[in-house]
Amino acid sequence: MKIGLYFGTFNPIHIGHLIIANHLAEHSDLDEVWMVVTPHNPLKKKNTLLADHHRLEIVHLAVAEYPKLKPCDIEFKLAQPNYTVITLAHLKEKYPKYHFCLLMGQDNLHTFHKWKNYEAILENYELYVYPRIHAENQTSEFDQHPKVKNIEAPIIELSSTFIREQIKLKKNIKPMLPSVVWQYIDHNNLYKK
């Protein structure tokens, strides 16, 4: 089985994440896409994150109606901050028969050289790279790498940061979130402070 790993803090998960993940699950050679909820991205500030259990719960709610999308909490069991190379080693050990690859936006490919042991990742895993508007005219040293597959996918320019800011400003952002995610956020009074 070929699994695409879509890493993110999902703070919160929104329709853009689901559109990309579902598109790759339906229109590539992937059997499933796992939404790997990251407790702490080393390149982001921890104090801006919603509690881990809330973010994992909203990912569960968001993907419930998509049979090829699965939530994954493997990084909750690993030392923090989380490094992709370590997570991949744990997944490979836990699921030896699965073939894993990474999904990332084109913007992340441009900073991939900053990732811990990125050479080992490229040596052992394929990267499925989806387009991003603000990264369109940038080139990366990895663009022509044989393990990098540029994937045709819808371009979604929507950010969790924007959504959090708008919730704080009491704006109606319901169209940007799956309805079950909006209901959970609203019911639990999240992101309002």
N, C-alpha and C positions, 0 to 999 in steps of 0.2 A: 504494500500500500504506500502511495506517495502522499506525504503530508506537507502542506505549506504552513509555515509558522509565521503568524502575524503578531509580532511583539508590540506591546503598547501599554502605557499606563491607563489608557481608556478612562480618562478623568474629565468628563464621562465618555462612554462609547456613544457614537452618534451615527446618523444615517450614512455619512460619508464612509466610515469604517465598514459598515455592512455592505454598501454598494461595491466597494473594492473587493472585500473578502468573498462575497457571493459571486461576483464576476469571475474571479480567479478560480473559484471552486467549480463553476459551471462552464467556463470557456478556456480551460487549460488542461494539462494532463494530470492535474492534482485530483486525488480522490476526496480529500477533505482539507479544510483550512482550520487550524487551531488558533484561537485567539488567546495568546499567551499574556496573561495579566502580569505586568511587571510591578512589584512592590516599590522599587526604587531604581529609576534610570540614573546611572552615574552622571549623565550630562544635564540632569534637571534637579531643581531644588525640591527636597522632600516636603517642606512645609506647605507647598501648594497642593499637595495630594489629599484627596478624600481618603478616609480609612480604607485599608485593603479589603475588608469584608464587604463594604458597600460597593466598591468597584467590581469585585468578583461577582457579586449578586446581580448588578445591572448588566454585566456581560452574559450571565446565565439567562436573564430575562430577554435580552436583545436577540440572542441566537436560537431561542427555543423553537421558533417556527422554521428554521433553516436546517434541514437534515445534514447538510455537508459542512456546517460550521459548528465547532465545538469549543467550549471554554476550557482553558488549561491553567491550572494554578501551580505548576511545577516550581516556579520561581519563589513561591511563598515558603517552600521547604529548604531553600538554599540560602547561603550566607549573603548578606547585603553589603554594599550595593551589588546589583546583579550584572553579571557579564555574560553576554550571549554565548561565548565560547564554552563557558562552564555549563550553562543550561543545555547546550547541544550535547555535551558529553554525557550528562545525566539522562537526557531523553534517549540517546543512542543505547545506553546501558539498560534502560527500563523497557525500551521497545526495539530490540535488536533486528526484528524483521521489517521494520518500517524504514522507508527512505524519506529523510527530512530535507526540506529546502527552506530558505528564508524569503519572506516577502518584504519588500521595502520600497518606499517612495524614492523617486529619482534624487530628491534633495538629500536623503540619507546616504546615497551612494557617494556623494561628494565629500562626506565627512567619514566615510568608512575606514580610511587610513588611521583614524583616531581610536578605533575600537580595539580593545584588548585582544591580542593575538589574531588580528584580522587575516594574516597570511594563512593561518591554520584553518580558519573558517572557509576561505576561498579555495583552499586545497581540497577540502572534504565535502563542501556543500555548494549547491547551486543557489544563486541569488535571482529571484524573480523581481524585476524592477518595474514599477508602474509609474506613469508620467505624473509630473506636478508642474503647474504653470510657472511658478516662480523659479523652477530649476531647468526650464526648457532650453535656454541658450547656454547653459553651463556645460562644460565638458569635465569628465572625470578620468583619472588614470585607469579606471576599471571598465570604462565603456566598452572596450573591445575584448575584455577578458573572456575566455571560452566558458567560464562558469557563470557569467552574467547574462541573463536572458531578459531582454527588454520586452515587456508585455503590453499589448494594446489593451487599454482599460479606460473607463470613463474618468475624466479629470474632475475631481471633487475638491474644491477649495473651501473647506469648512474646518474650523479648528475647535478643539475642546476648550482652549483658552477663551475664544470668542464667546462660546456658549456659557461658560462660567461667568464671564463679565456681564453678559446680558441678563442672566438669572439674578445677579446681584443688583442690577439696575431695574429689576421687576419688568423686564420686557418679555413678550410672548415668543418663546423659542420652540414651542411644541412641534412645529413642522420639521425641526432639525433633529429630533430624537424619535426613536420608536416610542409609541404611545405608552407601552409598559414601563419604559425607562423614565419617561416624563412623570408618570404617575408615582413611581418609586421615589424619585427625586423630590417631587412636590410633597408627597405624604410624609417623608422623613425630613423635610425642611432643609435640604442640602444645598450647598453653594450660595446661600442667601446672605451670609455675613462676609 
